[in-house]
Each structure stands twice: as C-alpha cells, then as structure tokens.
C-alpha cells in the first residue's frame, strides 16, 4: 500500500481545507496538488499572504508537490491579441507561484471549444499553443501537464505533443471529463496518447455533468480504467479531485478494496 500511496496526490480546493489535506498527505505518505491559485477570486484577496503561508506549511513536506493552474476564461489561442496576452500573463504568474511552492509539475486546461467547427480554428489552437508552451518550457524548469476539458477526441493533444516533442510537456487525463464531454472512448484517449499520459485526475460522475463524485458513485467503469492504465501507460501519478477530505478518504478506500489502479497490482 505504501508504494501505491506514493503515486497518489490529494487536492485541497477550498482554502480552509489546505491544512487538513496536508496533514493527511504527510500521514499517508502521498503527495499534494495545490489548487489554491486555480480560481480568479483568490487574486481579489491578499494572495501574496496566502502564498507565503502555504510556502511555510509545505517547507517540511517530504512528498511531491504539483499545482493546478488557473483556467477560467483563459484563451491563449484567442484571435483577440489582448485576450490572448492577458491569458498568457495569468499563466506566467501561476508559473512563478509554482516555482515558489517548489512544484515540479503544473496543470493547465486545453480550453478548446468543440462547438467551433472550423479547421482554421483547430490549426490556430495547435500553432498558438505550441508557440506559447515552447517559450514557457525554455523559461521554466517545470513539467507542464495539459488537461482535457471539452475536447471531444484526443487528436488535438496528439498533434500538439508531436509538434512540441518535449519530455517536460505531458498530458493530465481527466477521466471525469472524458466521461462527460468526449465523443471518443476512454480507450481511444489512452491508445492515442499512451505514455504521454503521466498524470490522471480521478473523480466519478453520471455522464451528464462534471460532478466530482466519489470513486464508485457514478457510471465510470474503473476496472476498465485499471486495464487501460496497465495496457497503455507506465505508472502514471493520480490525483483525487473530490473537494473534501472525507470524500477523498472514502475514495481511497474504494480504490484499495476494489483493486483499482494504483492498488490493482498490490503496489
């Protein structure tokens, strides 16, 4: 179980739950995905103070640290140069925060709009993402993880990965998002992206909206998920995106009892 826990990140979304999640991560020898700076409202408060407090709290943490980057309304691929520049600036600010927190990985959303059915839009999304992330990878010693949201197939991510061809640009596959938004099956995502999936967000849902239910409380086939991980990837890290610590604990128990990755091989 200890080896399995070393592959797991817990994610405190609410600011007032950070300390209890950190204490749990320390006690269980797992990792932390910091999500404090994901939403715009934190920047309307005294965020430098919050950052300093979390730096201090994490200074004695021995597990790995990742960060979920800001994502709401960010469009680095926008044709409106002002919108694109503001989006890029927000991301660059997040990368500086990640450096202070000593995060080795940071997650950002793809934010591709599948309702725009235009080949030019798809090409611009790939080209502008490739240009921006190439610049980021030159400036920052961190692994960038691109997370699927509304993307209906893995094709765009596959093209972007091939264009960047960087060992520090990987995929965060959100299984809940695949179940709600994707036209391609979970198997198709794994088959297309394979070893580039180094990090996985896990939560359950009924297939209608992104509910962040406990593992086993929705319609996702977690046994199939475990088989796909074994078939297409090599020991990816996982993040339980479940908002509260109680839901996180119950989901961990469900993973272990039902022998779902990373507990499926008695890690």
C-alpha positions as CSV (number, residue, x, y, z in Angstrom):
1,X,0.0,0.0,0.0
2,X,2.8,2.4,0.8
3,X,4.2,2.2,-2.8
4,X,0.7,2.8,-4.1
5,X,0.2,5.9,-2.0
6,X,3.4,7.3,-3.4
7,X,1.7,7.6,-6.8
8,X,-1.3,9.5,-5.3
9,X,-1.9,13.2,-4.9
10,X,-4.7,14.7,-2.8
11,X,-6.1,18.1,-3.8
12,X,-7.4,20.7,-1.4
13,X,-9.6,23.0,-3.4
14,X,-11.0,25.1,-0.5
15,X,-8.5,27.4,1.2
16,X,-9.7,26.4,4.7
17,X,-9.1,22.7,4.0
18,X,-5.4,23.1,3.0
19,X,-4.0,22.3,6.4
20,X,-6.1,19.1,6.9
21,X,-5.2,17.8,3.5
22,X,-1.6,18.5,4.1
23,X,-1.7,16.7,7.4
24,X,-3.3,13.7,5.7
25,X,-0.8,13.7,2.9
26,X,2.0,13.6,5.5
27,X,0.5,10.8,7.5
28,X,-0.2,8.6,4.4
29,X,3.0,9.4,2.5
30,X,1.2,10.7,-0.5
31,X,1.6,13.9,-2.5
32,X,-0.1,17.3,-2.8
33,X,-1.7,19.1,-5.8
34,X,-2.1,22.7,-4.7
35,X,-5.3,24.1,-6.2
36,X,-5.4,27.4,-4.2
37,X,-4.5,29.6,-7.1
38,X,-6.8,27.9,-9.6
39,X,-9.6,30.4,-9.4
40,X,-9.7,34.2,-10.0
41,X,-11.3,35.1,-6.7
42,X,-8.1,34.3,-4.8
43,X,-6.4,37.2,-6.6
44,X,-9.0,39.6,-5.3
45,X,-7.9,38.8,-1.8
46,X,-4.5,39.0,-0.1
47,X,-3.0,36.3,-2.2
48,X,0.7,37.1,-1.5
49,X,0.0,36.4,2.2
50,X,-1.8,33.1,1.3
51,X,1.2,32.1,-0.9
52,X,3.6,32.9,1.9
53,X,1.6,30.8,4.4
54,X,1.4,27.8,2.1
55,X,5.1,28.1,1.3
56,X,5.8,27.9,5.0
57,X,3.4,24.9,5.5
58,X,4.9,23.0,2.6
59,X,8.5,23.6,3.7
60,X,8.6,20.5,5.8
61,X,6.6,18.4,3.4
62,X,8.5,15.4,2.0
63,X,6.1,14.3,-0.7
64,X,6.0,15.6,-4.2
65,X,4.2,18.9,-5.0
66,X,2.2,19.8,-8.1
67,X,-0.1,22.7,-8.8
68,X,-3.3,23.2,-10.7
69,X,-3.0,26.3,-12.7
70,X,-5.7,28.9,-13.3
71,X,-8.1,28.1,-16.1
72,X,-11.4,30.0,-16.1
73,X,-11.9,32.1,-19.3
74,X,-8.2,31.7,-20.3
75,X,-7.7,31.6,-24.1
76,X,-4.1,31.8,-25.1
77,X,-5.2,30.7,-28.6
78,X,-7.6,33.7,-28.9
79,X,-7.6,35.7,-32.2
80,X,-8.1,38.8,-30.0
81,X,-4.5,39.7,-29.1
82,X,-5.5,41.5,-25.8
83,X,-7.4,38.4,-24.6
84,X,-4.5,36.1,-25.5
85,X,-2.0,38.4,-23.8
86,X,-4.0,38.6,-20.6
87,X,-4.4,34.8,-20.6
88,X,-0.7,34.3,-21.1
89,X,0.2,36.8,-18.3
90,X,-2.1,34.9,-15.9
91,X,-0.4,31.6,-16.7
92,X,3.1,33.2,-16.3
93,X,2.1,34.5,-12.9
94,X,1.0,31.0,-12.0
95,X,4.3,29.6,-13.1
96,X,6.1,32.0,-10.8
97,X,3.8,30.9,-7.9
98,X,4.6,27.2,-8.7
99,X,8.3,28.0,-8.5
100,X,7.9,29.5,-5.0
101,X,5.9,26.4,-3.9
102,X,8.6,24.2,-5.3
103,X,6.1,22.4,-7.5
104,X,7.7,20.1,-10.1
105,X,4.5,19.9,-12.3
106,X,1.7,22.3,-13.2
107,X,-1.7,21.5,-14.8
108,X,-3.4,23.8,-17.3
109,X,-6.6,23.2,-19.4
110,X,-6.7,23.0,-23.1
111,X,-9.8,25.1,-23.4
112,X,-10.6,24.1,-26.9
113,X,-14.1,25.0,-27.9
114,X,-15.6,22.0,-29.9
115,X,-18.6,24.0,-31.0
116,X,-16.4,26.0,-33.3
117,X,-16.2,23.5,-36.2
118,X,-13.6,25.2,-38.3
119,X,-10.3,23.7,-39.5
120,X,-8.6,27.1,-39.2
121,X,-9.6,27.3,-35.6
122,X,-8.1,23.9,-34.9
123,X,-4.9,24.8,-36.6
124,X,-4.6,28.1,-34.8
125,X,-5.2,26.3,-31.5
126,X,-2.3,23.9,-32.2
127,X,0.1,26.5,-33.5
128,X,-0.5,29.1,-30.8
129,X,-0.3,26.6,-28.0
130,X,2.9,25.1,-29.5
131,X,4.4,28.6,-29.7
132,X,3.4,29.6,-26.2
133,X,4.3,26.4,-24.4
134,X,7.7,26.2,-26.2
135,X,8.5,29.6,-24.7
136,X,7.3,28.5,-21.3
137,X,9.5,25.4,-21.3
138,X,12.5,27.4,-22.2
139,X,12.0,29.8,-19.3
140,X,10.8,27.4,-16.5
141,X,12.2,24.2,-15.2
142,X,8.8,22.6,-14.7
143,X,6.7,19.9,-16.4
144,X,3.6,21.3,-17.9
145,X,0.5,19.0,-17.9
146,X,-2.2,19.8,-20.4
147,X,-5.6,18.6,-19.2
148,X,-8.6,17.7,-21.4
149,X,-11.8,19.6,-20.7
150,X,-14.3,20.0,-23.5
151,X,-12.1,18.3,-26.2
152,X,-14.1,15.5,-27.8
153,X,-11.2,13.5,-29.1
154,X,-7.5,13.2,-28.3
155,X,-6.4,14.3,-31.8
156,X,-5.6,17.9,-31.0
157,X,-3.5,16.9,-28.0
158,X,-1.7,14.3,-30.1
159,X,-0.8,16.9,-32.7
160,X,0.4,19.3,-30.1
161,X,2.5,16.7,-28.4
162,X,4.1,15.8,-31.7
163,X,4.8,19.4,-32.5
164,X,6.4,20.2,-29.2
165,X,8.2,16.9,-28.7
166,X,9.3,17.8,-25.2
167,X,9.9,15.5,-22.2
168,X,8.5,18.2,-20.0
169,X,5.2,18.6,-21.8
170,X,2.8,15.8,-20.9
171,X,-0.9,15.0,-20.5
172,X,-3.1,15.1,-17.5
173,X,-6.0,12.9,-18.5
174,X,-9.2,13.8,-16.6
175,X,-11.3,10.7,-16.6
176,X,-14.4,12.5,-15.4
177,X,-14.1,15.0,-18.3
178,X,-13.8,12.1,-20.8
179,X,-17.0,10.6,-19.4
180,X,-18.9,13.8,-19.8
181,X,-17.6,15.7,-22.8
182,X,-15.7,13.3,-25.1
183,X,-17.1,11.6,-28.2
184,X,-14.1,9.3,-28.1
185,X,-14.0,6.4,-25.6
186,X,-11.6,6.3,-22.7
187,X,-9.7,3.5,-24.6
188,X,-9.3,5.8,-27.6
189,X,-7.7,8.5,-25.3
190,X,-5.3,6.0,-23.8
191,X,-4.5,4.4,-27.2
192,X,-3.7,7.8,-28.8
193,X,-1.8,9.5,-26.0
194,X,-0.2,6.4,-24.4
195,X,3.0,7.1,-22.5
196,X,2.4,10.8,-22.7
197,X,-0.3,10.4,-20.0
198,X,1.8,10.8,-17.0
199,X,-0.8,12.2,-14.6
200,X,-4.5,11.4,-14.2
201,X,-7.3,13.3,-12.5
202,X,-9.9,11.0,-11.0
203,X,-13.5,11.6,-9.9
204,X,-16.8,10.0,-10.8
205,X,-20.0,11.3,-12.5
206,X,-23.2,10.1,-14.1
207,X,-22.1,11.2,-17.6
208,X,-24.2,14.3,-17.7
209,X,-22.0,16.9,-15.9
210,X,-18.7,17.1,-14.1
211,X,-19.9,16.2,-10.6
212,X,-16.7,15.2,-8.8
213,X,-18.4,12.2,-7.1
214,X,-16.5,9.7,-5.0
215,X,-15.0,6.8,-6.9
216,X,-17.6,4.2,-7.5
217,X,-20.6,6.5,-7.0
218,X,-21.1,7.2,-10.7
219,X,-21.1,5.4,-14.0
220,X,-17.4,5.3,-14.8
221,X,-16.0,1.8,-15.3
222,X,-13.0,1.8,-13.0
223,X,-12.0,-1.8,-13.7
224,X,-11.7,-1.0,-17.3
225,X,-9.7,2.2,-16.4
226,X,-7.2,0.0,-14.5
227,X,-6.8,-2.3,-17.5
228,X,-6.2,0.7,-19.8
229,X,-3.6,2.1,-17.5
230,X,-1.7,-1.2,-17.5
231,X,-2.0,-1.6,-21.3
232,X,-1.0,1.9,-22.4
233,X,1.0,3.7,-19.7
234,X,3.8,3.2,-17.2
235,X,2.9,4.1,-13.6
236,X,1.2,7.4,-14.1
237,X,0.5,9.5,-11.0
238,X,-3.1,10.1,-10.0
239,X,-5.0,12.9,-8.3
240,X,-8.2,12.5,-6.4
241,X,-10.3,15.6,-7.3
242,X,-13.0,15.3,-4.7
243,X,-13.2,18.7,-2.9
244,X,-13.5,17.3,0.7
245,X,-11.1,15.2,2.7
246,X,-13.8,12.8,3.7
247,X,-14.7,12.0,0.1
248,X,-11.0,11.6,-0.6
249,X,-10.6,9.1,2.2
250,X,-13.7,7.1,1.1
251,X,-12.5,7.0,-2.5
252,X,-9.0,5.8,-1.4
253,X,-10.7,3.0,0.4
254,X,-12.8,2.2,-2.6
255,X,-9.7,2.1,-4.8
256,X,-8.0,-0.3,-2.5
257,X,-10.9,-2.6,-1.7
258,X,-11.8,-2.9,-5.4
259,X,-8.2,-3.2,-6.5
260,X,-8.3,-0.2,-8.8
261,X,-5.1,1.4,-10.0
262,X,-2.7,2.1,-8.3
263,X,-3.9,-0.7,-6.0
264,X,-4.6,-3.3,-8.7
265,X,-1.1,-4.8,-8.6
266,X,-0.8,-4.8,-4.9
267,X,1.6,-1.9,-5.0
